[in-house]
Amino acid sequence: MNELFKAIKDLCEDRGIEENVIIDALEAALVAAYKKNYYKGKNDSPNVLVSIDRETGEIHVYSQKTVVELVLDPREEISLEDARKISGNYELGDVVNIEETPKDFGRVSAMTAKQVVTQRIREAERGIVYGDRSERSLGMVTGTVILVDPERVYVDVEQYNQAEAILPKKEQPEGEIYEPGDVLRFYVSDVKTDPRTTHLILSRTHPGLVKKLFEKEVPEIAEGIVEIKGIAREGGSRTKIAVYSNDPEVDAQGACIGPKGMRVQNINDELKTEKIDIIKWSEDPAEYITAALSPAKVVSCTVNEEDKSARVVVPEYQLSLAIGKSGQNVRLAAKLTGWKIDISAE
């Protein structure tokens, strides 16, 4: 069983599954196996607990009995006098675990484990991504393109190979071309299940992809020194990301750009032609809006707190840059800051 236990640990590590998910399921299955093999045809099987040592893989079987004054059901109860022969600390109402591990239980354990582990791993893999729809569980994955059709791209995500991973057309940046064999990073935007399988819905346009890429590339973000305060994105075209440093000695924008621009360049390489504006976040709305309109130069910014609107004045020659192609620059700035922005030339 110890060899099998080691194999389970290795498999869990390889698949990114918590060991406890598999071990808990195995303990439950071994309870049923124990009763089936050692109490077959009997109606007096006790309450049973199977415990697997997480370090050694050793298995122990216990019958569980409640300490009572007068024993009426020996399968489930033990007298206080008998309980205190095991330990003087027992009181009425306590549950006593009495070990009764059979000598040949290792054989039963191995057979049971082989029957349940494959099924439980599949269920556990689903649970990693599918049980909780929070941002923590829906993260970034690396996948290989295996098939491209007009409406979707099929991706092999090795970490979750029991699921079908799909990149729908609407989640693809405009102009991005895919070929079988391409290795890319994706954001898991949703998970859908049916009786046959589970589907990972991938995205290359979700703001979460940019967030995860920065977390991966910038140690100061991973360590909490630099915070991402907001992201506004039009996938495949442009992203504005607002960052803030909790350490006055650390420049948030500089940390994200990296030495010789390598950190942001690595992110640019993943996002291909998409431009990234790294904005310094400020709690002062006028300063924040001014920064968000980068690379345009702002002459003045007047804010109205009541309706969260801002009137921004820029030099005449900067007007088109401030608004951006098809209004993209001001649109992303408004989305990033949460303010309505009206721009005019001085």
ZIWO-V577976 format. One record per helix or strand. SS is the DSSP state (2 for helix, 1 for strand). FROM is the first residue (numbers start at 1). LEN is the number of residues. If there is no record, write none. Layout:
{{SS/FROM/LEN} {SS/FROM/LEN}}
This chain:
{{2/2/14} {2/19/20} {1/48/5} {1/59/10} {1/77/3} {2/80/7} {1/95/5} {2/105/26} {1/140/9} {1/152/5} {2/158/3} {1/164/5} {2/169/3} {1/183/11} {1/198/6} {2/207/11} {2/219/4} {1/226/9} {1/238/8} {2/252/6} {2/259/13} {1/275/6} {2/285/8} {1/298/7} {1/309/6} {2/316/8} {2/325/13} {1/340/6}}
